[in-house]
Amino acid sequence: MNGAPSDAPPGAPSVNRLVPAPLETVTLPEAFAFPEGVEHWVRAVFVASVDGAATIAGHAGGLGNDTDKSLFALNRALADVILVGAGTARIEDYGPAEDDRQWRHLRQGRTPTAPMAVVSHSLDFDFSSPLFTEAPDDARTIVITCADAPAQARAQAAEVAEVVVAGRSTVNLSAAIAELVSRGLTRIVCEGGPRLFTDLLRTGDVDELSLTRSPMLVAGDGTSILHGARFDPPADLSLASLYGTDDGYLYLLYRRTG
């Protein structure tokens, strides 16, 4: 599996590598290329403040800088499919992925944009929203649900999206990942939300976490990157690489151990 070519376009954003070996500058495609030689790879992507807040006033957008925004677009360009929970899709007003000119060359031989795959049990969607009606024919939105989802909503979803049924009473995430891989969608980028990320960790279906650490303190009782019952024992991660920019932001790649 080839993550990204090393010949990044002129002016591509760069970061300073701090770990594993200091290097003054590395382009984002070099730093965040997907690994080669693996059957599939699931990368979760988040931004969080120093004190762990994943949102400001309910949205993640205020935490990132320009480099983080470029990294977000890069991960979408590298992805074969973009996985997101229904709650996050509604709160962040999701539409189809945009064709990003800066990273367009990374999608040679694939569709111009990756399809969205939205996980939902209830299928409580507005099926007339851009997420469904504006998705291109070659990257139709995918709805991942379970067999016990409301039949009428499933029928509505099938009119505007590809429907994947994984599990009986709840969505079986391992089966859902396997279905995506069977369709050739092997580079999976999960953009949250916190509950979906927690569930993917619990089922062992996350390989990597791309975490931007914002030099902010938010406080309050807002959202973190995880939500759900406490892990016992905690899920261990290993730091694969660490990058920084002069404005105090850190960009980390963690791998799941075990």
N, C-alpha and C positions, 0 to 999 in steps of 0.2 A: 504494500500500500504506500504510495508515494504522497507525502504530505504537501510539499510545495517546491517549486523550482528555486534554486538559489539565486537566479538572476532577477532580483526584484527590480521593479521599474524605478527609473531615476526619481529621487525625491521621496521614496517610500519611507514611512516612519521607522525610526530605529530606537533601540533601547540599549542601555549599558548592561552587559552581563556581569553579574556578581557571583553566581554559583552556576555550574561547578567550578569553572576557572575564570577569573576576571578577564573581561575583554571589553575594550572601550565602547565599541558600537556593534550591534547586530541588528539586521533588519527584522521587522516583525515576522515575515514569512519564514525566515531562517529560524527564528526563536520558537515559533509555534507550529512548525510543520508536524503533521501527524506521523506517527511511527510507521516504518515499513515492515513488511513481513508478518503482519498479524491479520487474522481472519476478519475481525471487526474491532472497532474502537469507539467507546462512549466517553465523550468529554463534556463535563458540566462546566458552565461559564457563569461566573458571578462577579459582582463588584461589591465591596463592603468597606465601611469606615474602620478606623483603628479600633473603635469600641464594638465592632461587630454588627453595626446596623447595615441592612441590605437595602433600605429605602429611606427617602426623605419625603415626608408628607405622603406616604403610600406609594411612591414611585422610585425606581432605581436611577432614573436619568440624572438627577442632581449630584450623584456621587462621582461620576466619571469625568476625566479630562479628555482632550482631543486624542491622545494616544489610546486611551481606553475605548473611545468610540471607533477608532480605526481598527483596534483589535477585535471588537465586537463584529464589525463588518468583515474582517478577515476570517474569523471563525465561521461565519455564515457562508463565505465563499469557499472555504475548505470543506464544508459539510456536504454530505450526500442527502441529509435530511435534518431538519431542525425540530427537536422534540420540546414540547412545552405543555404544562398543565393548563387545564381549562380556566382556572381562576386567574392565573397570570395573563392568559390570552385576553380575558375580559378586562382586567384592571388596566393593563398596558395598551388596550385597544389595538390588538394585533391585526395586521394585514399580511399579505404575502411578502416574502423576502424581496428586497429591491435589488435590481441589477446595479452593483456598485462598480463604477468605472475604474476605480483604482485597483481593484482586485479581479477584474474581469478575466485577465489572462490565466488565472488559476482554475478556471472552469472550462478550459478547452477540452472538447470531447464529451462534455456533459451538458445538461440543460443550463441556460443562462443563470437560473436561480435554483436553489434547493427548495423542495416542497416543505411546508409546515406539517407536522404531525402533532395533533392535539389530543391529549389523554382526558377522557371524561366518562364517568359512569352514568350521570344523569342526562347528558346530552342537552343541557340547558343552554342552547346557543340561539343567537339571532342568525338564522341561516341566510338572511339577506345582507349580512355584513360583508365588507370587502375581503375578509379572511377567506370567504368562500366564493363570492361572486367575481372577485378580481384576480383570483389565482389563475395563472396561465395554464393552458391545456397540457403542457408538458411538465407541469409541476403542480398538479392539483393538490389541494389540501387533503391530508389524511386524517381521519377521525378514528382514534383507537378507543374502543369501548368494550363492554362485556355482554354476554348473552342475555342477561336480565335487564339490560337498558330498555327504556320505554320503546315499544315497537313502532309507534307512530313517529317518534323522534329519529329512530334509526332509518325509517323510510325517507324522512325529510333529508337526513344527512346524505343518504345514498344518491339523492338527486343532484347534490352540489359538491360532493367530495368522495374520495375513496374511503370505504369503511372497513376497518380491521376489527374483528371480534377476537378478543384474547381473554379467556377466563369466563367463568359462569356468573357468579354474583358480584365479583369485583374484577378489575382489570389485572390480569396476570402480566406483570411487566417483563418478565423473562421471556414469555411467549410472544409478547409484542415486539421485543427487540429481535427475536429470532425471525419473526415475520418480516420486519423491515430488512434484515440481512438477506433473507431469501429473495427479496425484490432487488437486490444489488445495492441497497442503501447501507453501506458498511461503515461509513464515517458519520457517526451520529453525534450531533451537538445538542446538548440539553441546556436550555436557557431558563430552567426553573419551572415552577416556583419552588419554594422551600419544601413543601410537602412532597412534591414529585421527586426532588433530589433526595430527600430522606428515604423515601420508599425505594428508590433505585439503589441507594447504598445498602439498605436492609436486605435486598434480594441479591446483592453482589453484582449488580449490572452497571456499575460505574468504574471506568478504568483510570480516569484522570480528572482533576479539578484545575481549571484555569481561573485563578482568583486575582483580581485587581484590588490592591489595598489602598484605599483613598486616605490621604493625610487629613482626615476630619474626625471630630468627635461629635456625635449626634445626640446621645443620651435618649431618654424617653423609653417607651416600652414597645417600640416598633418591631418590624420584621427582621429576622436574621436569615442566614442562608439555609438554615435547617428548621423544620417544624415537625414535631411528632414526639412519640415516646422516646425516652432516653435510651441510647445504645448501652448495652451491658454485655460485654465490655465495650469501651469506646472503639470506634473505627479508627485504625491506625493508618497514617499516611506517611509517605516519604517524599522529601523535597527533591524533585528532579532538576529544577532550574529556577533561578531567581534573577529578575531584571529590574532595573530602576531607571527613572528619568529625573532630571535636575529639579523638577517641581515637587519632589517628595513622594511621588507615587511609586508603588512596588507592584510587580507583575510576577506571579508565582505559578508554577506548574507542579502540582502534587500528584503522585501516583498512589493508588490504593495498594497497600501491602497485603500479603497473604492471598 
